[in-house]
């Protein structure tokens, strides 16, 4: 049986891996967009669209009973 300290440490480690994965994914997408010829304003536009999609999804989730 795990102690609460072990569970907290394990959860923290998983969170750190997730943060690393997110940073790696973001860097990869950024480099890909640059390699495809996108300018800063294009990358900002893509980012804004992603935020809009997430916001819409969160709003839908809040409306569920």
C-alpha positions in Angstrom: 0.0 0.0 0.0 1.3 3.5 -0.9 1.5 6.2 1.6 -0.1 9.6 0.8 3.4 11.0 0.4 4.3 8.4 -2.2 1.0 9.1 -4.0 1.6 12.8 -4.0 5.2 12.3 -5.3 4.0 9.9 -8.0 1.3 12.4 -9.0 3.8 15.2 -9.1 6.2 13.1 -11.3 3.4 12.4 -13.7 2.6 16.1 -13.9 6.2 17.0 -14.6 6.3 14.4 -17.4 3.1 15.9 -18.8 4.6 19.5 -18.6 7.7 18.2 -20.5 5.5 16.5 -23.1 3.4 19.7 -23.6 6.5 21.8 -24.0 8.0 19.4 -26.5 4.8 19.2 -28.5 4.5 23.0 -28.6 8.1 23.4 -29.7 7.6 20.8 -32.4 4.5 22.4 -33.7 6.2 25.8 -33.6 9.2 24.6 -35.6 7.0 22.8 -38.1 4.9 26.0 -38.7 8.1 28.0 -39.1 9.5 25.4 -41.5 6.3 25.6 -43.6 6.9 29.3 -43.9 4.4 30.6 -41.4 5.2 34.1 -40.0 4.7 35.1 -36.3 1.2 36.5 -37.0 0.2 33.1 -38.6 1.5 31.2 -35.6 -0.4 33.6 -33.3 -3.5 33.0 -35.3 -3.2 29.3 -35.0 -2.7 29.7 -31.2 -5.8 31.9 -31.0 -7.8 29.3 -32.9 -6.7 26.5 -30.5 -7.5 28.6 -27.5 -11.0 29.3 -29.0 -11.6 25.6 -29.5 -10.6 24.8 -25.9 -12.8 27.7 -24.6 -15.8 26.4 -26.6 -15.3 22.9 -25.3 -15.0 24.1 -21.7 -18.2 26.2 -22.1 -20.0 23.1 -23.4 -18.8 21.1 -20.4 -20.0 23.8 -18.0 -23.5 23.6 -19.5 -23.9 19.8 -19.0 -26.1 18.9 -16.0 
